[in-house]
Amino acid sequence: MKIRDDAGAWVDEEFETLDLGDPRRDRRAKELVKRFASRPTASIPGACEGWSETIAAYRFLGNEHIDWRDMMQPHWDRTTARMGQLP
């Protein structure tokens, strides 16, 4: 499955400031968000390409050093900035 370019571009922009303490975590998080954005109704296995990517996704999501709020913060910041541009 090819990730739609618009989903990939959106994630790169929206999560530009993501910092999970390790660039590998940042890359993995962005890749997962791209996968989920390209297939929003799919299960995790359905959004991933194959079993190894599915296992990697579950490991990432189960990592106790990663808090979902840290992953979402760049998105919240961008949303707040967009809202501030509107009356």
Sequence and secondary structure as in RCSB ss.txt:
>XXXX:A:sequence
MKIRDDAGAWVDEEFETLDLGDPRRDRRAKELVKRFASRPTASIPGACEGWSETIAAYRFLGNEHIDWRDMMQPH
WDRTTARMGQLP
>XXXX:A:secstr
    HHHHHHHHHHTTT   SSHHHHHHHHHHHHHHHHSTTS HHHHSSSHHHHHHHHHHHT TT  HHHHHHHH
HHHHHHHHHT  
